[in-house]
C-alpha cells in the first residue's frame, strides 16, 4: 500500500513524507538494526538510513522504493503490498 501511495505521489509530483517503524535496539544509530535502504542503494554501493536517527519520518525521496520490501517490512502498522 505504501509503495502504491509513493508511486501515485511521484507520478503527480506531490510531496510525500512517510513514517516508518522498526525494531530499535539502541536508538542512537550504533547497532544498525533499524536501517532501511536509501535512494540509490545498490549491492556494490550500499546506502542505508537509520530509522532511529534519520527518521522515523522520511521524505519519500530519501528512500529506495524499487526494493521497498524492506521498507514495508519495517513498517509496524500492518502495511503489506
Ligand atoms: S536502533 Fe540501533 S541503529 Fe537504530
Backbone and ligand atoms as CSV (ligand in chain L), in Angstrom:
chain,resi,resn,atom,element,x,y,z
A,1,UNK,N,N,0.820,-1.202,0.000
A,1,UNK,CA,C,0.000,0.000,0.000
A,1,UNK,C,C,0.860,1.261,0.000
A,2,UNK,N,N,1.838,1.307,0.886
A,2,UNK,CA,C,2.681,2.497,0.991
A,2,UNK,C,C,3.472,2.698,-0.309
A,3,UNK,N,N,3.850,1.585,-0.927
A,3,UNK,CA,C,4.577,1.658,-2.197
A,3,UNK,C,C,3.676,2.242,-3.294
A,4,UNK,N,N,2.405,1.869,-3.282
A,4,UNK,CA,C,1.449,2.389,-4.258
A,4,UNK,C,C,1.228,3.885,-4.043
A,5,UNK,N,N,1.142,4.303,-2.794
A,5,UNK,CA,C,0.959,5.727,-2.484
A,5,UNK,C,C,2.177,6.515,-2.970
A,6,UNK,N,N,3.356,5.966,-2.743
A,6,UNK,CA,C,4.584,6.643,-3.196
A,6,UNK,C,C,4.567,6.806,-4.709
A,7,UNK,N,N,4.135,5.776,-5.408
A,7,UNK,CA,C,4.099,5.827,-6.876
A,7,UNK,C,C,3.112,6.892,-7.359
A,8,UNK,N,N,1.951,6.959,-6.741
A,8,UNK,CA,C,0.942,7.958,-7.116
A,8,UNK,C,C,1.483,9.365,-6.874
A,9,UNK,N,N,2.087,9.568,-5.710
A,9,UNK,CA,C,2.623,10.898,-5.381
A,9,UNK,C,C,3.752,11.285,-6.334
A,10,UNK,N,N,4.619,10.325,-6.627
A,10,UNK,CA,C,5.734,10.605,-7.549
A,10,UNK,C,C,5.191,10.961,-8.927
A,11,UNK,N,N,4.188,10.233,-9.398
A,11,UNK,CA,C,3.588,10.472,-10.712
A,11,UNK,C,C,2.994,11.873,-10.816
A,12,UNK,N,N,2.381,12.342,-9.715
A,12,UNK,CA,C,1.701,13.643,-9.724
A,12,UNK,C,C,2.544,14.769,-9.143
A,13,UNK,N,N,3.787,14.456,-8.774
A,13,UNK,CA,C,4.674,15.482,-8.234
A,13,UNK,C,C,4.236,16.002,-6.870
A,14,UNK,N,N,3.540,15.157,-6.133
A,14,UNK,CA,C,3.068,15.539,-4.802
A,14,UNK,C,C,4.100,15.144,-3.752
A,15,UNK,N,N,4.515,16.085,-2.913
A,15,UNK,CA,C,5.468,15.754,-1.852
A,15,UNK,C,C,4.879,14.704,-0.906
A,16,UNK,N,N,5.727,13.811,-0.439
A,16,UNK,CA,C,5.270,12.745,0.452
A,16,UNK,C,C,6.290,12.519,1.559
A,17,UNK,N,N,5.785,12.439,2.761
A,17,UNK,CA,C,6.607,12.026,3.889
A,17,UNK,C,C,6.003,10.739,4.423
A,18,UNK,N,N,6.866,9.809,4.830
A,18,UNK,CA,C,6.392,8.548,5.390
A,18,UNK,C,C,7.000,8.362,6.770
A,19,UNK,N,N,6.223,7.791,7.658
A,19,UNK,CA,C,6.699,7.493,8.999
A,19,UNK,C,C,6.880,5.991,9.100
A,20,UNK,N,N,8.095,5.559,9.369
A,20,UNK,CA,C,8.401,4.137,9.434
A,20,UNK,C,C,8.627,3.699,10.873
A,21,UNK,N,N,8.289,2.450,11.102
A,21,UNK,CA,C,8.581,1.857,12.403
A,21,UNK,C,C,9.562,0.728,12.181
A,22,UNK,N,N,10.451,0.543,13.105
A,22,UNK,CA,C,11.397,-0.558,13.044
A,22,UNK,C,C,11.717,-0.979,14.467
A,23,UNK,N,N,12.107,-2.228,14.604
A,23,UNK,CA,C,12.576,-2.666,15.916
A,23,UNK,C,C,13.871,-1.917,16.201
A,24,UNK,N,N,13.953,-1.293,17.344
A,24,UNK,CA,C,15.123,-0.491,17.675
A,24,UNK,C,C,15.784,-1.034,18.930
A,25,UNK,N,N,17.028,-1.424,18.785
A,25,UNK,CA,C,17.774,-1.948,19.930
A,25,UNK,C,C,18.482,-0.836,20.686
A,26,UNK,N,N,19.169,0.028,19.957
A,26,UNK,CA,C,19.969,1.053,20.646
A,26,UNK,C,C,19.318,2.442,20.588
A,27,UNK,N,N,18.695,2.765,19.480
A,27,UNK,CA,C,18.033,4.059,19.338
A,27,UNK,C,C,18.952,5.235,19.094
A,28,UNK,N,N,20.241,4.971,18.863
A,28,UNK,CA,C,21.197,6.070,18.652
A,28,UNK,C,C,22.050,5.894,17.398
A,29,UNK,N,N,21.741,4.915,16.563
A,29,UNK,CA,C,22.489,4.741,15.319
A,29,UNK,C,C,23.720,3.864,15.439
A,30,UNK,N,N,23.834,3.083,16.498
A,30,UNK,CA,C,25.028,2.260,16.703
A,30,UNK,C,C,24.867,0.821,16.222
A,31,UNK,N,N,23.698,0.220,16.384
A,31,UNK,CA,C,23.559,-1.216,16.109
A,31,UNK,C,C,23.158,-1.513,14.664
A,32,UNK,N,N,22.629,-0.558,13.961
A,32,UNK,CA,C,22.167,-0.694,12.574
A,32,UNK,C,C,21.028,-1.703,12.432
A,33,UNK,N,N,20.311,-1.937,13.498
A,33,UNK,CA,C,19.201,-2.884,13.460
A,33,UNK,C,C,17.935,-2.302,12.850
A,34,UNK,N,N,17.915,-1.021,12.614
A,34,UNK,CA,C,16.685,-0.366,12.148
A,34,UNK,C,C,16.842,0.241,10.759
A,35,UNK,N,N,17.877,-0.141,10.028
A,35,UNK,CA,C,18.160,0.532,8.766
A,35,UNK,C,C,17.153,0.203,7.673
A,36,UNK,N,N,16.944,1.171,6.800
A,36,UNK,CA,C,16.178,0.999,5.569
A,36,UNK,C,C,17.085,1.438,4.426
A,37,UNK,N,N,16.770,1.007,3.238
A,37,UNK,CA,C,17.618,1.331,2.091
A,37,UNK,C,C,17.346,2.744,1.606
A,38,UNK,N,N,18.429,3.499,1.454
A,38,UNK,CA,C,18.329,4.861,0.969
A,38,UNK,C,C,18.328,4.900,-0.546
A,39,UNK,N,N,17.940,6.044,-1.088
A,39,UNK,CA,C,17.869,6.191,-2.535
A,39,UNK,C,C,19.241,5.901,-3.144
A,40,UNK,N,N,19.230,5.187,-4.255
A,40,UNK,CA,C,20.465,4.843,-4.935
A,40,UNK,C,C,21.165,3.621,-4.362
A,41,UNK,N,N,20.524,2.942,-3.413
A,41,UNK,CA,C,21.137,1.763,-2.805
A,41,UNK,C,C,21.396,0.698,-3.865
A,42,UNK,N,N,22.587,0.201,-3.887
A,42,UNK,CA,C,22.934,-0.895,-4.772
A,42,UNK,C,C,23.806,-1.858,-3.984
A,43,UNK,N,N,23.814,-3.104,-4.410
A,43,UNK,CA,C,24.606,-4.118,-3.724
A,43,UNK,C,C,26.069,-3.690,-3.616
A,44,UNK,N,N,26.586,-3.149,-4.720
A,44,UNK,CA,C,28.004,-2.755,-4.744
A,44,UNK,C,C,28.247,-1.394,-4.095
A,45,UNK,N,N,27.188,-0.620,-3.903
A,45,UNK,CA,C,27.320,0.689,-3.268
A,45,UNK,C,C,26.124,0.897,-2.324
A,46,UNK,N,N,26.201,0.261,-1.161
A,46,UNK,CA,C,25.055,0.315,-0.244
A,46,UNK,C,C,24.812,1.703,0.336
A,47,UNK,N,N,23.549,1.988,0.565
A,47,UNK,CA,C,23.143,3.252,1.183
A,47,UNK,C,C,22.026,2.938,2.176
A,48,UNK,N,N,22.343,3.059,3.442
A,48,UNK,CA,C,21.366,2.747,4.476
A,48,UNK,C,C,21.085,3.972,5.331
A,49,UNK,N,N,19.858,4.081,5.796
A,49,UNK,CA,C,19.463,5.163,6.696
A,49,UNK,C,C,18.916,4.546,7.978
A,50,UNK,N,N,19.354,5.044,9.100
A,50,UNK,CA,C,18.849,4.549,10.383
A,50,UNK,C,C,17.480,5.175,10.661
A,51,UNK,N,N,16.498,4.328,10.859
A,51,UNK,CA,C,15.161,4.829,11.192
A,51,UNK,C,C,15.182,5.586,12.513
A,52,UNK,N,N,16.016,5.155,13.438
A,52,UNK,CA,C,16.048,5.795,14.758
A,52,UNK,C,C,16.704,7.169,14.719
A,53,UNK,N,N,17.686,7.337,13.873
A,53,UNK,CA,C,18.471,8.569,13.898
A,53,UNK,C,C,18.043,9.549,12.808
A,54,UNK,N,N,17.831,9.072,11.605
A,54,UNK,CA,C,17.457,9.926,10.476
A,54,UNK,C,C,15.939,10.091,10.437
A,55,UNK,N,N,15.214,9.011,10.775
A,55,UNK,CA,C,13.751,9.051,10.799
A,55,UNK,C,C,13.268,9.316,12.203
A,56,UNK,N,N,12.137,8.832,12.490
A,56,UNK,CA,C,11.356,7.854,11.714
A,56,UNK,C,C,10.574,8.460,10.554
A,57,UNK,N,N,10.498,9.784,10.458
A,57,UNK,CA,C,9.797,10.384,9.328
A,57,UNK,C,C,10.811,10.703,8.242
A,58,UNK,N,N,10.553,10.185,7.060
A,58,UNK,CA,C,11.443,10.390,5.916
A,58,UNK,C,C,10.697,11.099,4.799
A,59,UNK,N,N,11.403,11.931,4.088
A,59,UNK,CA,C,10.905,12.393,2.807
A,59,UNK,C,C,10.971,11.169,1.888
A,60,UNK,N,N,9.915,10.897,1.177
A,60,UNK,CA,C,9.873,9.697,0.339
A,60,UNK,C,C,11.021,9.655,-0.665
A,61,UNK,N,N,11.551,10.812,-1.024
A,61,UNK,CA,C,12.661,10.855,-1.980
A,61,UNK,C,C,13.963,10.344,-1.380
A,62,UNK,N,N,14.011,10.192,-0.061
A,62,UNK,CA,C,15.211,9.681,0.593
A,62,UNK,C,C,15.321,8.165,0.497
A,63,UNK,N,N,14.214,7.478,0.198
A,63,UNK,CA,C,14.165,6.023,0.291
A,63,UNK,C,C,14.217,5.345,-1.063
A,64,UNK,N,N,14.745,4.120,-1.063
A,64,UNK,CA,C,14.823,3.312,-2.275
A,64,UNK,C,C,13.529,2.515,-2.405
A,65,UNK,N,N,12.691,2.881,-3.321
A,65,UNK,CA,C,11.382,2.255,-3.456
A,65,UNK,C,C,11.391,1.042,-4.352
A,66,UNK,N,N,12.410,0.880,-5.190
A,66,UNK,CA,C,12.469,-0.304,-6.045
A,66,UNK,C,C,12.592,-1.562,-5.204
A,67,UNK,N,N,13.242,-1.437,-4.060
A,67,UNK,CA,C,13.404,-2.572,-3.154
A,67,UNK,C,C,12.607,-2.294,-1.876
A,68,UNK,N,N,11.384,-1.863,-2.070
A,68,UNK,CA,C,10.580,-1.399,-0.938
A,68,UNK,C,C,10.118,-2.512,-0.018
A,69,UNK,N,N,10.401,-3.750,-0.354
A,69,UNK,CA,C,10.002,-4.848,0.528
A,69,UNK,C,C,10.586,-4.639,1.913
A,70,UNK,N,N,11.837,-4.192,1.961
A,70,UNK,CA,C,12.482,-3.968,3.251
A,70,UNK,C,C,11.822,-2.809,3.980
A,71,UNK,N,N,11.451,-1.781,3.231
A,71,UNK,CA,C,10.800,-0.628,3.842
A,71,UNK,C,C,9.456,-1.054,4.404
A,72,UNK,N,N,8.704,-1.809,3.589
A,72,UNK,CA,C,7.380,-2.241,4.013
A,72,UNK,C,C,7.490,-3.135,5.241
A,73,UNK,N,N,8.479,-4.025,5.256
A,73,UNK,CA,C,8.599,-4.917,6.403
A,73,UNK,C,C,9.012,-4.149,7.647
A,74,UNK,N,N,9.568,-2.951,7.463
A,74,UNK,CA,C,9.944,-2.138,8.608
A,74,UNK,C,C,8.750,-1.417,9.206
A,75,UNK,N,N,7.695,-1.342,8.447
A,75,UNK,CA,C,6.521,-0.627,8.914
A,75,UNK,C,C,5.722,-1.524,9.859
A,76,UNK,N,N,5.580,-1.120,11.078
A,76,UNK,CA,C,4.887,-1.937,12.058
A,76,UNK,C,C,3.386,-1.748,12.018
A,77,UNK,N,N,2.917,-0.946,11.116
A,77,UNK,CA,C,1.496,-0.642,11.077
A,77,UNK,C,C,0.674,-1.592,10.241
A,78,UNK,N,N,1.196,-2.756,9.944
A,78,UNK,CA,C,0.447,-3.725,9.168
A,78,UNK,C,C,0.427,-3.414,7.696
A,79,UNK,N,N,1.409,-2.668,7.221
A,79,UNK,CA,C,1.473,-2.325,5.806
A,79,UNK,C,C,2.027,-3.488,5.010
A,80,UNK,N,N,1.276,-3.978,4.086
A,80,UNK,CA,C,1.756,-5.046,3.214
A,80,UNK,C,C,1.340,-4.734,1.798
A,81,UNK,N,N,2.205,-5.048,0.876
A,81,UNK,CA,C,1.968,-4.750,-0.522
A,81,UNK,C,C,1.419,-5.968,-1.251
L,1,LIG,S1,S,18.147,1.171,16.696
L,1,LIG,FE1,FE,20.277,0.860,16.634
L,1,LIG,S2,S,20.835,1.930,14.852
L,1,LIG,FE2,FE,18.749,2.343,15.041
